[in-house]
């Protein structure tokens, strides 16, 4: 039972990492005109991405621990 929960947590971690990456990449926009480069970012979306990455890392660590203990 612990291994199944561990595997599920690892899958959740991977999904959260992907969703966090998508959120972060959508939060920043850049524009280049010649040598001039302009960029803008949405700080709320970036914060949401960081939270997803943090929860994903915690899920990965707990899931790995549960799988290795078996």
CHARMM internal coordinates of N, CA and C (Angstrom, degrees):
IC EDIT
DIST 1 N 1 CA 1.4426
DIST 1 CA 1 C 1.5262
ANGL 1 N 1 CA 1 C 111.13
DIST 1 C 2 N 1.3335
ANGL 1 CA 1 C 2 N 116.56
DIHE 1 N 1 CA 1 C 2 N -40.58
DIST 2 N 2 CA 1.4621
ANGL 1 C 2 N 2 CA 119.77
DIHE 1 CA 1 C 2 N 2 CA -179.69
DIST 2 CA 2 C 1.5232
ANGL 2 N 2 CA 2 C 111.26
DIHE 1 C 2 N 2 CA 2 C -65.94
DIST 2 C 3 N 1.3324
ANGL 2 CA 2 C 3 N 116.46
DIHE 2 N 2 CA 2 C 3 N -35.89
DIST 3 N 3 CA 1.4689
ANGL 2 C 3 N 3 CA 119.17
DIHE 2 CA 2 C 3 N 3 CA 178.79
DIST 3 CA 3 C 1.5228
ANGL 3 N 3 CA 3 C 110.62
DIHE 2 C 3 N 3 CA 3 C -65.10
DIST 3 C 4 N 1.3210
ANGL 3 CA 3 C 4 N 117.12
DIHE 3 N 3 CA 3 C 4 N -39.79
DIST 4 N 4 CA 1.4683
ANGL 3 C 4 N 4 CA 120.43
DIHE 3 CA 3 C 4 N 4 CA 179.90
DIST 4 CA 4 C 1.5258
ANGL 4 N 4 CA 4 C 110.47
DIHE 3 C 4 N 4 CA 4 C -64.26
DIST 4 C 5 N 1.3139
ANGL 4 CA 4 C 5 N 117.00
DIHE 4 N 4 CA 4 C 5 N -42.31
DIST 5 N 5 CA 1.4677
ANGL 4 C 5 N 5 CA 120.59
DIHE 4 CA 4 C 5 N 5 CA 177.51
DIST 5 CA 5 C 1.5259
ANGL 5 N 5 CA 5 C 110.02
DIHE 4 C 5 N 5 CA 5 C -65.49
DIST 5 C 6 N 1.3203
ANGL 5 CA 5 C 6 N 116.47
DIHE 5 N 5 CA 5 C 6 N -39.29
DIST 6 N 6 CA 1.4632
ANGL 5 C 6 N 6 CA 120.71
DIHE 5 CA 5 C 6 N 6 CA 178.24
DIST 6 CA 6 C 1.5187
ANGL 6 N 6 CA 6 C 112.25
DIHE 5 C 6 N 6 CA 6 C -62.55
DIST 6 C 7 N 1.3261
ANGL 6 CA 6 C 7 N 116.61
DIHE 6 N 6 CA 6 C 7 N -44.44
DIST 7 N 7 CA 1.4642
ANGL 6 C 7 N 7 CA 120.93
DIHE 6 CA 6 C 7 N 7 CA 178.33
DIST 7 CA 7 C 1.5288
ANGL 7 N 7 CA 7 C 109.91
DIHE 6 C 7 N 7 CA 7 C -63.83
DIST 7 C 8 N 1.3229
ANGL 7 CA 7 C 8 N 116.89
DIHE 7 N 7 CA 7 C 8 N -41.12
DIST 8 N 8 CA 1.4598
ANGL 7 C 8 N 8 CA 121.29
DIHE 7 CA 7 C 8 N 8 CA 178.24
DIST 8 CA 8 C 1.5282
ANGL 8 N 8 CA 8 C 110.79
DIHE 7 C 8 N 8 CA 8 C -62.22
DIST 8 C 9 N 1.3172
ANGL 8 CA 8 C 9 N 117.31
DIHE 8 N 8 CA 8 C 9 N -41.91
DIST 9 N 9 CA 1.4640
ANGL 8 C 9 N 9 CA 120.74
DIHE 8 CA 8 C 9 N 9 CA 178.45
DIST 9 CA 9 C 1.5308
ANGL 9 N 9 CA 9 C 111.56
DIHE 8 C 9 N 9 CA 9 C -65.55
DIST 9 C 10 N 1.3218
ANGL 9 CA 9 C 10 N 117.18
DIHE 9 N 9 CA 9 C 10 N -36.41
DIST 10 N 10 CA 1.4659
ANGL 9 C 10 N 10 CA 120.27
DIHE 9 CA 9 C 10 N 10 CA 177.34
DIST 10 CA 10 C 1.5315
ANGL 10 N 10 CA 10 C 110.32
DIHE 9 C 10 N 10 CA 10 C -66.12
DIST 10 C 11 N 1.3207
ANGL 10 CA 10 C 11 N 116.79
DIHE 10 N 10 CA 10 C 11 N -40.93
DIST 11 N 11 CA 1.4718
ANGL 10 C 11 N 11 CA 120.00
DIHE 10 CA 10 C 11 N 11 CA 177.49
DIST 11 CA 11 C 1.5251
ANGL 11 N 11 CA 11 C 110.26
DIHE 10 C 11 N 11 CA 11 C -64.40
DIST 11 C 12 N 1.3280
ANGL 11 CA 11 C 12 N 116.88
DIHE 11 N 11 CA 11 C 12 N -42.61
DIST 12 N 12 CA 1.4637
ANGL 11 C 12 N 12 CA 120.66
DIHE 11 CA 11 C 12 N 12 CA 177.27
DIST 12 CA 12 C 1.5272
ANGL 12 N 12 CA 12 C 110.32
DIHE 11 C 12 N 12 CA 12 C -60.56
DIST 12 C 13 N 1.3213
ANGL 12 CA 12 C 13 N 116.80
DIHE 12 N 12 CA 12 C 13 N -40.48
DIST 13 N 13 CA 1.4585
ANGL 12 C 13 N 13 CA 121.01
DIHE 12 CA 12 C 13 N 13 CA 179.14
DIST 13 CA 13 C 1.5262
ANGL 13 N 13 CA 13 C 111.51
DIHE 12 C 13 N 13 CA 13 C -61.90
DIST 13 C 14 N 1.3260
ANGL 13 CA 13 C 14 N 116.90
DIHE 13 N 13 CA 13 C 14 N -42.74
DIST 14 N 14 CA 1.4623
ANGL 13 C 14 N 14 CA 120.39
DIHE 13 CA 13 C 14 N 14 CA 179.23
DIST 14 CA 14 C 1.5269
ANGL 14 N 14 CA 14 C 111.55
DIHE 13 C 14 N 14 CA 14 C -66.16
DIST 14 C 15 N 1.3183
ANGL 14 CA 14 C 15 N 116.65
DIHE 14 N 14 CA 14 C 15 N -39.93
DIST 15 N 15 CA 1.4652
ANGL 14 C 15 N 15 CA 120.37
DIHE 14 CA 14 C 15 N 15 CA 178.08
DIST 15 CA 15 C 1.5306
ANGL 15 N 15 CA 15 C 110.31
DIHE 14 C 15 N 15 CA 15 C -65.34
DIST 15 C 16 N 1.3216
ANGL 15 CA 15 C 16 N 117.34
DIHE 15 N 15 CA 15 C 16 N -43.17
DIST 16 N 16 CA 1.4647
ANGL 15 C 16 N 16 CA 120.40
DIHE 15 CA 15 C 16 N 16 CA 178.78
DIST 16 CA 16 C 1.5272
ANGL 16 N 16 CA 16 C 111.60
DIHE 15 C 16 N 16 CA 16 C -64.66
DIST 16 C 17 N 1.3188
ANGL 16 CA 16 C 17 N 117.01
DIHE 16 N 16 CA 16 C 17 N -37.45
DIST 17 N 17 CA 1.4654
ANGL 16 C 17 N 17 CA 119.81
DIHE 16 CA 16 C 17 N 17 CA 178.14
DIST 17 CA 17 C 1.5254
ANGL 17 N 17 CA 17 C 110.28
DIHE 16 C 17 N 17 CA 17 C -63.90
DIST 17 C 18 N 1.3194
ANGL 17 CA 17 C 18 N 116.91
DIHE 17 N 17 CA 17 C 18 N -42.71
DIST 18 N 18 CA 1.4614
ANGL 17 C 18 N 18 CA 120.86
DIHE 17 CA 17 C 18 N 18 CA 178.60
DIST 18 CA 18 C 1.5350
ANGL 18 N 18 CA 18 C 111.03
DIHE 17 C 18 N 18 CA 18 C -65.38
DIST 18 C 19 N 1.3266
ANGL 18 CA 18 C 19 N 116.38
DIHE 18 N 18 CA 18 C 19 N -45.47
DIST 19 N 19 CA 1.4622
ANGL 18 C 19 N 19 CA 119.97
DIHE 18 CA 18 C 19 N 19 CA 179.38
DIST 19 CA 19 C 1.5273
ANGL 19 N 19 CA 19 C 111.44
DIHE 18 C 19 N 19 CA 19 C -63.85
DIST 19 C 20 N 1.3193
ANGL 19 CA 19 C 20 N 116.88
DIHE 19 N 19 CA 19 C 20 N -38.51
DIST 20 N 20 CA 1.4584
ANGL 19 C 20 N 20 CA 120.62
DIHE 19 CA 19 C 20 N 20 CA 177.07
DIST 20 CA 20 C 1.5134
ANGL 20 N 20 CA 20 C 112.11
DIHE 19 C 20 N 20 CA 20 C -64.65
DIST 20 C 21 N 1.3241
ANGL 20 CA 20 C 21 N 116.26
DIHE 20 N 20 CA 20 C 21 N -39.08
DIST 21 N 21 CA 1.4682
ANGL 20 C 21 N 21 CA 120.43
DIHE 20 CA 20 C 21 N 21 CA 177.37
DIST 21 CA 21 C 1.5216
ANGL 21 N 21 CA 21 C 110.57
DIHE 20 C 21 N 21 CA 21 C -63.96
DIST 21 C 22 N 1.3333
ANGL 21 CA 21 C 22 N 116.32
DIHE 21 N 21 CA 21 C 22 N -44.54
DIST 22 N 22 CA 1.4638
ANGL 21 C 22 N 22 CA 120.14
DIHE 21 CA 21 C 22 N 22 CA 179.31
DIST 22 CA 22 C 1.5279
ANGL 22 N 22 CA 22 C 110.58
DIHE 21 C 22 N 22 CA 22 C -62.93
DIST 22 C 23 N 1.3127
ANGL 22 CA 22 C 23 N 117.25
DIHE 22 N 22 CA 22 C 23 N -42.99
DIST 23 N 23 CA 1.4670
ANGL 22 C 23 N 23 CA 121.51
DIHE 22 CA 22 C 23 N 23 CA 179.54
DIST 23 CA 23 C 1.5195
ANGL 23 N 23 CA 23 C 110.85
DIHE 22 C 23 N 23 CA 23 C -62.84
DIST 23 C 24 N 1.3289
ANGL 23 CA 23 C 24 N 116.57
DIHE 23 N 23 CA 23 C 24 N -42.19
DIST 24 N 24 CA 1.4585
ANGL 23 C 24 N 24 CA 120.83
DIHE 23 CA 23 C 24 N 24 CA -178.96
DIST 24 CA 24 C 1.5267
ANGL 24 N 24 CA 24 C 111.19
DIHE 23 C 24 N 24 CA 24 C -67.91
DIST 24 C 25 N 1.3141
ANGL 24 CA 24 C 25 N 117.10
DIHE 24 N 24 CA 24 C 25 N -41.81
DIST 25 N 25 CA 1.4659
ANGL 24 C 25 N 25 CA 119.32
DIHE 24 CA 24 C 25 N 25 CA -178.72
DIST 25 CA 25 C 1.5213
ANGL 25 N 25 CA 25 C 111.49
DIHE 24 C 25 N 25 CA 25 C -70.16
DIST 25 C 26 N 1.3245
ANGL 25 CA 25 C 26 N 117.95
DIHE 25 N 25 CA 25 C 26 N -29.28
DIST 26 N 26 CA 1.4601
ANGL 25 C 26 N 26 CA 120.80
DIHE 25 CA 25 C 26 N 26 CA 176.41
DIST 26 CA 26 C 1.5229
ANGL 26 N 26 CA 26 C 112.32
DIHE 25 C 26 N 26 CA 26 C -79.01
DIST 26 C 27 N 1.3269
ANGL 26 CA 26 C 27 N 117.52
DIHE 26 N 26 CA 26 C 27 N -16.65
DIST 27 N 27 CA 1.4646
ANGL 26 C 27 N 27 CA 121.19
DIHE 26 CA 26 C 27 N 27 CA -177.19
DIST 27 CA 27 C 1.5221
ANGL 27 N 27 CA 27 C 112.17
DIHE 26 C 27 N 27 CA 27 C -81.70
DIST 27 C 28 N 1.3096
ANGL 27 CA 27 C 28 N 118.31
DIHE 27 N 27 CA 27 C 28 N -19.12
DIST 28 N 28 CA 1.4590
ANGL 27 C 28 N 28 CA 120.73
DIHE 27 CA 27 C 28 N 28 CA -178.62
DIST 28 CA 28 C 1.5229
ANGL 28 N 28 CA 28 C 109.97
DIHE 27 C 28 N 28 CA 28 C -115.04
DIST 28 C 29 N 1.3154
ANGL 28 CA 28 C 29 N 114.90
DIHE 28 N 28 CA 28 C 29 N 136.73
DIST 29 N 29 CA 1.4605
ANGL 28 C 29 N 29 CA 121.62
DIHE 28 CA 28 C 29 N 29 CA -179.90
DIST 29 CA 29 C 1.5165
ANGL 29 N 29 CA 29 C 107.72
DIHE 28 C 29 N 29 CA 29 C -131.10
DIST 29 C 30 N 1.3191
ANGL 29 CA 29 C 30 N 116.46
DIHE 29 N 29 CA 29 C 30 N 135.45
DIST 30 N 30 CA 1.4569
ANGL 29 C 30 N 30 CA 120.60
DIHE 29 CA 29 C 30 N 30 CA 179.48
DIST 30 CA 30 C 1.5150
ANGL 30 N 30 CA 30 C 111.16
DIHE 29 C 30 N 30 CA 30 C -126.64
DIST 30 C 31 N 1.3299
ANGL 30 CA 30 C 31 N 115.08
DIHE 30 N 30 CA 30 C 31 N 153.06
DIST 31 N 31 CA 1.4580
ANGL 30 C 31 N 31 CA 121.39
DIHE 30 CA 30 C 31 N 31 CA 179.90
DIST 31 CA 31 C 1.5192
ANGL 31 N 31 CA 31 C 107.42
DIHE 30 C 31 N 31 CA 31 C -139.88
DIST 31 C 32 N 1.3233
ANGL 31 CA 31 C 32 N 116.36
DIHE 31 N 31 CA 31 C 32 N 129.02
DIST 32 N 32 CA 1.4599
ANGL 31 C 32 N 32 CA 121.38
DIHE 31 CA 31 C 32 N 32 CA 178.02
DIST 32 CA 32 C 1.5214
ANGL 32 N 32 CA 32 C 109.45
DIHE 31 C 32 N 32 CA 32 C -117.86
DIST 32 C 33 N 1.3251
ANGL 32 CA 32 C 33 N 115.02
DIHE 32 N 32 CA 32 C 33 N 128.11
DIST 33 N 33 CA 1.4576
ANGL 32 C 33 N 33 CA 122.08
DIHE 32 CA 32 C 33 N 33 CA 174.47
DIST 33 CA 33 C 1.5210
ANGL 33 N 33 CA 33 C 106.41
DIHE 32 C 33 N 33 CA 33 C -129.84
DIST 33 C 34 N 1.3135
ANGL 33 CA 33 C 34 N 115.35
DIHE 33 N 33 CA 33 C 34 N 103.16
DIST 34 N 34 CA 1.4638
ANGL 33 C 34 N 34 CA 119.12
DIHE 33 CA 33 C 34 N 34 CA -176.56
DIST 34 CA 34 C 1.5169
ANGL 34 N 34 CA 34 C 110.32
DIHE 33 C 34 N 34 CA 34 C 63.09
DIST 34 C 35 N 1.3216
ANGL 34 CA 34 C 35 N 116.28
DIHE 34 N 34 CA 34 C 35 N -123.68
DIST 35 N 35 CA 1.4594
ANGL 34 C 35 N 35 CA 121.60
DIHE 34 CA 34 C 35 N 35 CA 178.38
DIST 35 CA 35 C 1.5234
ANGL 35 N 35 CA 35 C 112.74
DIHE 34 C 35 N 35 CA 35 C -88.99
DIST 35 C 36 N 1.3233
ANGL 35 CA 35 C 36 N 117.09
DIHE 35 N 35 CA 35 C 36 N -7.97
DIST 36 N 36 CA 1.4574
ANGL 35 C 36 N 36 CA 122.01
DIHE 35 CA 35 C 36 N 36 CA -178.38
DIST 36 CA 36 C 1.5263
ANGL 36 N 36 CA 36 C 110.10
DIHE 35 C 36 N 36 CA 36 C -87.73
DIST 36 C 37 N 1.3230
ANGL 36 CA 36 C 37 N 116.04
DIHE 36 N 36 CA 36 C 37 N 129.98
DIST 37 N 37 CA 1.4564
ANGL 36 C 37 N 37 CA 120.97
DIHE 36 CA 36 C 37 N 37 CA 178.69
DIST 37 CA 37 C 1.5214
ANGL 37 N 37 CA 37 C 108.95
DIHE 36 C 37 N 37 CA 37 C -125.23
DIST 37 C 38 N 1.3243
ANGL 37 CA 37 C 38 N 116.39
DIHE 37 N 37 CA 37 C 38 N 125.79
DIST 38 N 38 CA 1.4534
ANGL 37 C 38 N 38 CA 122.30
DIHE 37 CA 37 C 38 N 38 CA 178.12
DIST 38 CA 38 C 1.5223
ANGL 38 N 38 CA 38 C 108.64
DIHE 37 C 38 N 38 CA 38 C -117.25
DIST 38 C 39 N 1.3101
ANGL 38 CA 38 C 39 N 116.16
DIHE 38 N 38 CA 38 C 39 N 141.13
DIST 39 N 39 CA 1.4637
ANGL 38 C 39 N 39 CA 119.35
DIHE 38 CA 38 C 39 N 39 CA 177.33
DIST 39 CA 39 C 1.5178
ANGL 39 N 39 CA 39 C 109.28
DIHE 38 C 39 N 39 CA 39 C -143.14
DIST 39 C 40 N 1.3149
ANGL 39 CA 39 C 40 N 114.80
DIHE 39 N 39 CA 39 C 40 N 149.68
DIST 40 N 40 CA 1.4586
ANGL 39 C 40 N 40 CA 121.43
DIHE 39 CA 39 C 40 N 40 CA 178.44
DIST 40 CA 40 C 1.5218
ANGL 40 N 40 CA 40 C 108.29
DIHE 39 C 40 N 40 CA 40 C -139.64
DIST 40 C 41 N 1.3038
ANGL 40 CA 40 C 41 N 115.38
DIHE 40 N 40 CA 40 C 41 N 150.49
DIST 41 N 41 CA 1.4577
ANGL 40 C 41 N 41 CA 119.49
DIHE 40 CA 40 C 41 N 41 CA -179.52
DIST 41 CA 41 C 1.5112
ANGL 41 N 41 CA 41 C 111.81
DIHE 40 C 41 N 41 CA 41 C -140.27
DIST 41 C 42 N 1.3003
ANGL 41 CA 41 C 42 N 115.53
DIHE 41 N 41 CA 41 C 42 N 150.78
DIST 42 N 42 CA 1.4552
ANGL 41 C 42 N 42 CA 123.26
DIHE 41 CA 41 C 42 N 42 CA 176.23
DIST 42 CA 42 C 1.5228
ANGL 42 N 42 CA 42 C 107.44
DIHE 41 C 42 N 42 CA 42 C -99.43
DIST 42 C 43 N 1.3301
ANGL 42 CA 42 C 43 N 116.30
DIHE 42 N 42 CA 42 C 43 N 110.49
DIST 43 N 43 CA 1.4589
ANGL 42 C 43 N 43 CA 119.73
DIHE 42 CA 42 C 43 N 43 CA -173.58
DIST 43 CA 43 C 1.5261
ANGL 43 N 43 CA 43 C 112.71
DIHE 42 C 43 N 43 CA 43 C -69.32
DIST 43 C 44 N 1.3322
ANGL 43 CA 43 C 44 N 117.65
DIHE 43 N 43 CA 43 C 44 N -31.38
DIST 44 N 44 CA 1.4663
ANGL 43 C 44 N 44 CA 119.36
DIHE 43 CA 43 C 44 N 44 CA 178.12
DIST 44 CA 44 C 1.5295
ANGL 44 N 44 CA 44 C 110.87
DIHE 43 C 44 N 44 CA 44 C -65.47
DIST 44 C 45 N 1.3231
ANGL 44 CA 44 C 45 N 116.41
DIHE 44 N 44 CA 44 C 45 N -41.41
DIST 45 N 45 CA 1.4688
ANGL 44 C 45 N 45 CA 119.91
DIHE 44 CA 44 C 45 N 45 CA 178.69
DIST 45 CA 45 C 1.5224
ANGL 45 N 45 CA 45 C 110.85
DIHE 44 C 45 N 45 CA 45 C -67.86
DIST 45 C 46 N 1.3279
ANGL 45 CA 45 C 46 N 116.48
DIHE 45 N 45 CA 45 C 46 N -37.76
DIST 46 N 46 CA 1.4640
ANGL 45 C 46 N 46 CA 119.28
DIHE 45 CA 45 C 46 N 46 CA 177.40
DIST 46 CA 46 C 1.5195
ANGL 46 N 46 CA 46 C 110.47
DIHE 45 C 46 N 46 CA 46 C -64.34
DIST 46 C 47 N 1.3357
ANGL 46 CA 46 C 47 N 117.26
DIHE 46 N 46 CA 46 C 47 N -40.72
DIST 47 N 47 CA 1.4625
ANGL 46 C 47 N 47 CA 120.57
DIHE 46 CA 46 C 47 N 47 CA 178.75
DIST 47 CA 47 C 1.5271
ANGL 47 N 47 CA 47 C 110.40
DIHE 46 C 47 N 47 CA 47 C -64.43
DIST 47 C 48 N 1.3310
ANGL 47 CA 47 C 48 N 117.20
DIHE 47 N 47 CA 47 C 48 N -40.15
DIST 48 N 48 CA 1.4648
ANGL 47 C 48 N 48 CA 120.44
DIHE 47 CA 47 C 48 N 48 CA 177.76
DIST 48 CA 48 C 1.5247
ANGL 48 N 48 CA 48 C 110.30
DIHE 47 C 48 N 48 CA 48 C -62.55
DIST 48 C 49 N 1.3303
ANGL 48 CA 48 C 49 N 116.75
DIHE 48 N 48 CA 48 C 49 N -38.79
DIST 49 N 49 CA 1.4677
ANGL 48 C 49 N 49 CA 120.40
DIHE 48 CA 48 C 49 N 49 CA 178.13
DIST 49 CA 49 C 1.5245
ANGL 49 N 49 CA 49 C 110.49
DIHE 48 C 49 N 49 CA 49 C -64.29
DIST 49 C 50 N 1.3246
ANGL 49 CA 49 C 50 N 117.26
DIHE 49 N 49 CA 49 C 50 N -42.58
DIST 50 N 50 CA 1.4686
ANGL 49 C 50 N 50 CA 120.50
DIHE 49 CA 49 C 50 N 50 CA 179.15
DIST 50 CA 50 C 1.5293
ANGL 50 N 50 CA 50 C 110.85
DIHE 49 C 50 N 50 CA 50 C -63.13
DIST 50 C 51 N 1.3260
ANGL 50 CA 50 C 51 N 116.69
DIHE 50 N 50 CA 50 C 51 N -39.65
DIST 51 N 51 CA 1.4668
ANGL 50 C 51 N 51 CA 120.26
DIHE 50 CA 50 C 51 N 51 CA 178.64
DIST 51 CA 51 C 1.5308
ANGL 51 N 51 CA 51 C 110.01
DIHE 50 C 51 N 51 CA 51 C -64.51
DIST 51 C 52 N 1.3443
ANGL 51 CA 51 C 52 N 116.76
DIHE 51 N 51 CA 51 C 52 N -43.12
DIST 52 N 52 CA 1.4728
ANGL 51 C 52 N 52 CA 119.83
DIHE 51 CA 51 C 52 N 52 CA 178.20
DIST 52 CA 52 C 1.5191
ANGL 52 N 52 CA 52 C 110.67
DIHE 51 C 52 N 52 CA 52 C -61.24
DIST 52 C 53 N 1.3292
ANGL 52 CA 52 C 53 N 117.15
DIHE 52 N 52 CA 52 C 53 N -42.78
DIST 53 N 53 CA 1.4632
ANGL 52 C 53 N 53 CA 120.05
DIHE 52 CA 52 C 53 N 53 CA 178.30
DIST 53 CA 53 C 1.5259
ANGL 53 N 53 CA 53 C 111.12
DIHE 52 C 53 N 53 CA 53 C -63.88
DIST 53 C 54 N 1.3209
ANGL 53 CA 53 C 54 N 117.37
DIHE 53 N 53 CA 53 C 54 N -41.35
DIST 54 N 54 CA 1.4625
ANGL 53 C 54 N 54 CA 120.62
DIHE 53 CA 53 C 54 N 54 CA 179.61
DIST 54 CA 54 C 1.5197
ANGL 54 N 54 CA 54 C 112.43
DIHE 53 C 54 N 54 CA 54 C -63.42
DIST 54 C 55 N 1.3231
ANGL 54 CA 54 C 55 N 116.46
DIHE 54 N 54 CA 54 C 55 N -46.89
DIST 55 N 55 CA 1.4677
ANGL 54 C 55 N 55 CA 120.38
DIHE 54 CA 54 C 55 N 55 CA 178.37
DIST 55 CA 55 C 1.5289
ANGL 55 N 55 CA 55 C 110.24
DIHE 54 C 55 N 55 CA 55 C -65.39
DIST 55 C 56 N 1.3302
ANGL 55 CA 55 C 56 N 116.66
DIHE 55 N 55 CA 55 C 56 N -35.80
DIST 56 N 56 CA 1.4616
ANGL 55 C 56 N 56 CA 120.42
DIHE 55 CA 55 C 56 N 56 CA 177.13
DIST 56 CA 56 C 1.5132
ANGL 56 N 56 CA 56 C 112.31
DIHE 55 C 56 N 56 CA 56 C -63.54
DIST 56 C 57 N 1.3225
ANGL 56 CA 56 C 57 N 116.37
DIHE 56 N 56 CA 56 C 57 N -42.63
DIST 57 N 57 CA 1.4736
ANGL 56 C 57 N 57 CA 120.49
DIHE 56 CA 56 C 57 N 57 CA 179.02
DIST 57 CA 57 C 1.5276
ANGL 57 N 57 CA 57 C 110.41
DIHE 56 C 57 N 57 CA 57 C -64.20
DIST 57 C 58 N 1.3285
ANGL 57 CA 57 C 58 N 116.42
DIHE 57 N 57 CA 57 C 58 N -43.01
DIST 58 N 58 CA 1.4674
ANGL 57 C 58 N 58 CA 119.90
DIHE 57 CA 57 C 58 N 58 CA 178.98
DIST 58 CA 58 C 1.5297
ANGL 58 N 58 CA 58 C 110.24
DIHE 57 C 58 N 58 CA 58 C -63.52
DIST 58 C 59 N 1.3379
ANGL 58 CA 58 C 59 N 117.00
DIHE 58 N 58 CA 58 C 59 N -43.06
DIST 59 N 59 CA 1.4674
ANGL 58 C 59 N 59 CA 120.51
DIHE 58 CA 58 C 59 N 59 CA 178.12
DIST 59 CA 59 C 1.5215
ANGL 59 N 59 CA 59 C 111.42
DIHE 58 C 59 N 59 CA 59 C -62.47
DIST 59 C 60 N 1.3251
ANGL 59 CA 59 C 60 N 116.25
DIHE 59 N 59 CA 59 C 60 N -40.09
DIST 60 N 60 CA 1.4626
ANGL 59 C 60 N 60 CA 120.40
DIHE 59 CA 59 C 60 N 60 CA 179.24
DIST 60 CA 60 C 1.5267
ANGL 60 N 60 CA 60 C 111.07
DIHE 59 C 60 N 60 CA 60 C -64.12
DIST 60 C 61 N 1.3119
ANGL 60 CA 60 C 61 N 117.00
DIHE 60 N 60 CA 60 C 61 N -43.27
DIST 61 N 61 CA 1.4707
ANGL 60 C 61 N 61 CA 120.11
DIHE 60 CA 60 C 61 N 61 CA 179.97
DIST 61 CA 61 C 1.5319
ANGL 61 N 61 CA 61 C 111.50
DIHE 60 C 61 N 61 CA 61 C -65.18
DIST 61 C 62 N 1.3149
ANGL 61 CA 61 C 62 N 116.52
DIHE 61 N 61 CA 61 C 62 N -45.86
DIST 62 N 62 CA 1.4756
ANGL 61 C 62 N 62 CA 119.96
DIHE 61 CA 61 C 62 N 62 CA -180.00
DIST 62 CA 62 C 1.5254
ANGL 62 N 62 CA 62 C 109.94
DIHE 61 C 62 N 62 CA 62 C -66.35
DIST 62 C 63 N 1.3397
ANGL 62 CA 62 C 63 N 117.13
DIHE 62 N 62 CA 62 C 63 N -43.35
DIST 63 N 63 CA 1.4686
ANGL 62 C 63 N 63 CA 120.19
DIHE 62 CA 62 C 63 N 63 CA 178.95
DIST 63 CA 63 C 1.5061
ANGL 63 N 63 CA 63 C 112.33
DIHE 62 C 63 N 63 CA 63 C -62.64
DIST 63 C 64 N 1.3266
ANGL 63 CA 63 C 64 N 116.86
DIHE 63 N 63 CA 63 C 64 N -41.94
DIST 64 N 64 CA 1.4610
ANGL 63 C 64 N 64 CA 120.18
DIHE 63 CA 63 C 64 N 64 CA 177.03
DIST 64 CA 64 C 1.5031
ANGL 64 N 64 CA 64 C 112.61
DIHE 63 C 64 N 64 CA 64 C -63.15
DIST 64 C 65 N 1.3184
ANGL 64 CA 64 C 65 N 116.46
DIHE 64 N 64 CA 64 C 65 N -39.10
DIST 65 N 65 CA 1.4582
ANGL 64 C 65 N 65 CA 120.49
DIHE 64 CA 64 C 65 N 65 CA 178.71
DIST 65 CA 65 C 1.5365
ANGL 65 N 65 CA 65 C 110.76
DIHE 64 C 65 N 65 CA 65 C -65.59
DIST 65 C 66 N 1.3475
ANGL 65 CA 65 C 66 N 116.28
DIHE 65 N 65 CA 65 C 66 N -41.75
DIST 66 N 66 CA 1.4684
ANGL 65 C 66 N 66 CA 119.30
DIHE 65 CA 65 C 66 N 66 CA 179.69
DIST 66 CA 66 C 1.5219
ANGL 66 N 66 CA 66 C 111.88
DIHE 65 C 66 N 66 CA 66 C -66.86
DIST 66 C 67 N 1.3268
ANGL 66 CA 66 C 67 N 116.98
DIHE 66 N 66 CA 66 C 67 N -39.21
DIST 67 N 67 CA 1.4641
ANGL 66 C 67 N 67 CA 120.12
DIHE 66 CA 66 C 67 N 67 CA 179.79
DIST 67 CA 67 C 1.5232
ANGL 67 N 67 CA 67 C 110.85
DIHE 66 C 67 N 67 CA 67 C -68.24
DIST 67 C 68 N 1.3318
ANGL 67 CA 67 C 68 N 117.05
DIHE 67 N 67 CA 67 C 68 N -40.03
DIST 68 N 68 CA 1.4649
ANGL 67 C 68 N 68 CA 119.32
DIHE 67 CA 67 C 68 N 68 CA -177.24
DIST 68 CA 68 C 1.5327
ANGL 68 N 68 CA 68 C 111.29
DIHE 67 C 68 N 68 CA 68 C -72.61
DIST 68 C 69 N 1.3116
ANGL 68 CA 68 C 69 N 118.13
DIHE 68 N 68 CA 68 C 69 N -28.96
DIST 69 N 69 CA 1.4680
ANGL 68 C 69 N 69 CA 120.83
DIHE 68 CA 68 C 69 N 69 CA 178.57
DIST 69 CA 69 C 1.5195
ANGL 69 N 69 CA 69 C 111.27
DIHE 68 C 69 N 69 CA 69 C -75.31
DIST 69 C 70 N 1.3541
ANGL 69 CA 69 C 70 N 114.78
DIHE 69 N 69 CA 69 C 70 N -37.35
DIST 70 N 70 CA 1.4610
ANGL 69 C 70 N 70 CA 121.23
DIHE 69 CA 69 C 70 N 70 CA 177.61
DIST 70 CA 70 C 1.4693
ANGL 70 N 70 CA 70 C 112.41
DIHE 69 C 70 N 70 CA 70 C 57.51
END
COOR INIT
IC SEED 1 N 1 CA 1 C
IC BUILD
